[in-house]
Amino acid sequence: MNAQQKEQFLSEIRQVVNVPDHQLLSALTNLPNDERYGIWTQISRRIGVSQRMTADYFHNTWSKQFFKRPHQYKNEIRELLQEALQQEGTATAVESVMGCMAQRHGNAFHKQELRTYIKRQAGKRPEFTGLQIDGLLAILANVQ
């Protein structure tokens, strides 16, 4: 989508849903799937793009503005992930970390963005976490 189509998207969303801007996301996500599909079809015709492109833009770009970014929680995610990977496979560990983040932070994260971020972190070489460094420092302090 180009910049003009993105502006039109927001304008069309406002007209179709007819709620204040801060309620747009929850109003759209609470609609039944068939109604939401109808909205994407309607909006796509008005702005001149495919229904798929409209729905993808909503899910993968526009809606992310309402959530926290996972990279701001890198250390917390890596600590949880390292603990989970010691006990389970990658796929299960990713889901475990997602569950822990949801318990700690509620629905603060865009689920797909969080899942992708955790999977990328799982593929990286392990680093020492803050808790591990504190533990090593305590051990070294006792040795001297």
C-alpha atoms as one frame of an Amber mdcrd trajectory, in Angstrom:
protein
   0.000   0.000   0.000   1.221   3.493  -0.752   0.924   6.417   1.688  -2.320
   7.698   0.174  -3.942   4.257   0.398  -2.840   3.963   4.034  -4.514   7.282
   4.829  -7.629   6.158   2.980  -7.560   2.888   4.935  -7.736   4.760   8.240
 -10.456   7.073   6.953 -12.522   4.100   5.748 -12.033   2.221   9.031 -13.301
   5.262  10.915 -16.403   5.465   8.715 -17.207   1.755   8.811 -16.695   1.178
  12.533 -17.771   4.642  13.722 -16.082   4.640  17.148 -13.394   6.931  18.632
  -9.870   6.205  17.359  -8.685   4.672  20.644 -11.468   2.057  20.325 -10.904
   1.143  16.660  -8.737  -1.910  17.270 -10.970  -3.479  19.906 -14.092  -2.724
  17.856 -12.591  -4.454  14.819 -11.157  -7.455  16.644 -14.445  -8.064  18.453
 -16.389  -8.357  15.204 -17.298 -11.849  13.992 -14.970 -13.080  11.224 -17.613
 -12.877   8.503 -18.349  -9.224   9.321 -14.653  -8.395   9.446 -14.122 -10.091
   6.074 -16.954  -7.965   4.669 -15.269  -4.827   5.986 -11.964  -5.700   4.268
 -13.815  -6.325   1.010 -15.674  -3.024   1.285 -12.558  -1.019   2.173 -10.388
  -2.690  -0.466 -12.820  -1.679  -3.218 -12.853   1.935  -2.021  -9.071   2.317
  -1.831  -8.232   0.232  -4.894  -6.280  -2.705  -3.464  -7.058  -6.384  -2.964
  -9.052  -7.672  -0.015  -6.033  -9.756   1.022  -3.735  -6.713   0.982  -6.210
  -4.764   3.113  -6.529  -7.547   5.690  -2.755  -8.123   5.728  -2.098  -4.420
   6.226  -4.491  -4.393   9.181  -3.036  -7.502  10.830   0.659  -7.053  10.052
   1.161  -3.281  10.128  -1.648  -1.006  11.239  -2.694  -2.915  14.373   0.880
  -3.093  15.738   0.786   0.587  16.704  -1.480  -0.276  19.636   0.983  -2.707
  21.259   4.335  -2.637  23.007   7.380  -3.719  21.018   8.943  -7.019  22.170
  12.526  -5.810  21.673  12.015  -3.464  24.625  11.743  -6.625  26.753  14.701
  -8.426  25.199  16.407  -9.377  28.474  13.226 -10.670  30.080  12.344 -12.681
  26.974  15.848 -14.143  26.657  15.897 -15.192  30.323  12.519 -16.897  30.027
  13.529 -18.507  26.754  16.814 -19.885  28.075  15.017 -21.440  31.035  12.329
 -22.929  28.785  14.835 -24.279  26.241  16.594 -26.239  28.995  13.395 -28.214
  29.570  11.585 -28.310  26.212  11.980 -28.075  22.457  11.999 -24.764  20.609
   8.334 -24.753  19.523   7.097 -25.559  23.029   9.560 -23.103  24.589   8.304
 -20.300  22.335   4.717 -20.964  23.402   5.777 -21.143  27.071   7.495 -17.769
  26.837   4.443 -16.302  25.106   2.297 -17.556  27.982   4.654 -16.102  30.597
   4.732 -12.732  28.838   0.924 -12.718  28.664   0.701 -13.503  32.404   3.162
 -10.767  33.278   2.015  -8.080  30.845  -1.530  -8.984  29.781  -2.347  -8.272
  26.150   0.412  -5.690  25.825   2.002  -7.368  22.785   0.898  -8.041  19.224
   0.839 -11.857  19.374   2.349 -12.551  15.969   5.083  -9.956  16.444   5.918
 -11.411  19.872   5.974 -14.983  18.524   8.272 -13.980  15.647  10.587 -12.097
  18.009  10.831 -15.041  20.421  11.554 -17.462  17.554  14.354 -15.188  16.334
  15.797 -15.012  19.838  15.658 -18.813  20.084  17.844 -19.026  16.985  20.537
 -16.752  18.434  23.542 -17.837  20.437  22.872 -17.764  24.200  24.092 -14.756
  26.171  24.505 -14.387  29.890  21.355 -12.949  31.451  21.269 -10.492  34.322
  20.290 -13.238  36.755  23.139 -15.466  35.610  25.691 -12.652  35.954  24.397
 -11.852  39.458  24.741 -15.534  40.349  28.299 -15.690  39.022  29.254 -12.533
  40.916  27.844 -14.005  44.139  29.846 -17.202  43.603  33.027 -15.239  42.897
  32.474 -13.086  45.990  32.220 -16.233  48.150  35.373 -17.762  46.639  37.603
 -14.881  47.669
